[in-house]
Amino acid sequence: MSDLPVVLAVDDEPRVAEAFALWLGDDYEMRTATGGEEALELMDESVDLVLLDRHMPGLSGDEVLERIREAGHDCKVAMVTAVDPDFDIVDLPFDDYVSKPVDRSALRDAVERLLAVRRYDDRMAQLYATTRTVAALESEKSPASLEDSDEYAALLDRRATLQGELDEMMASMDGEEVRELFELLDT
């Protein structure tokens, strides 16, 4: 097992799934599937991102997406498809919609953007939980008992570390990336 993010590329055209794996394989652990059932068999908690074609024989990408969400998988999903978006996508729980044909650069950009959102989401959730724990302790404990607590000190350190990671993440992004991040978080 590697520490690389896991990306599952699903397309009924084997050449497309293989191209995605080739384009992304240096930086991500790639899995490929050429159908919906196969994609669902490859899904597990280690999958960080799914690149999903909409129109496939058997289970469509829309059906695969619904099953991924129903199963509670916490991955990002980008619909990568030649199907022009229409109002039927309004209720689909995807994170990005990438129109084919897609080149290596556009695909990499979409993957990097969604994984940045995922990292931000994870860090933000951890920071929120840590901050709420600090607030709960501060509302119930005396300042003296808090000052004497190693657990409280460790919690404050954890909160500072998480805040620093979020600050670094935001500082490393240009204005357009920050705008896109918040647009994606808003969906």
C-alpha positions, 0 to 999 in steps of 0.5 A: 500500500502506498501513501498516494491518493487513490483514484478510480477511473471508470470508463466503458472505453478501456483506452480512456481508462488506461489513458487516465491511469497513464496520465495520473499514475506517477502521482496517484495510485490508480485503479481502473474499471470498464463498467459500473459493476466492476467500479463498485467492486473496486470501491472501498474506503481507500478511494479518494477520487472517482473519475466516472463516465456517465453513459456506460452499458449496464450500470450508468455512471449516474447509477454508480454515483448514486450507489457510491453515495448510498454506500457512504463512501466519502470520496470525491467524484468527477463526472468525466463525460461526453454528455453535455450537462443539462438540467438532469445533473441538478440532483446528481451528487458529484463534485465536478463535471468535466466534459470530454474530450479532456486532455492530460492537463485539464484532467490533472487540474480537476484531480488536483483541485478535488483532492485539495478540497478533500484535504481542506474538508478533512482539515477543516472538519478536524479543526472544527471538532478540536475547536469545539472540544476546546470550547466545551472544556473551557466552558466547564473547567476552571482556568487553573485546571485547564492550565494544569492539564497536559491533555488540554495543552495537547489539544491547543497544540493540535488546534494550532497545528491544524490552523497552520496547515489550513493557513499554509494550504490557503497561502499556497493557492492563488486567488483563482484557486481559492475562489474555485475551492470555495465554489466547490465547498459551496456545492 
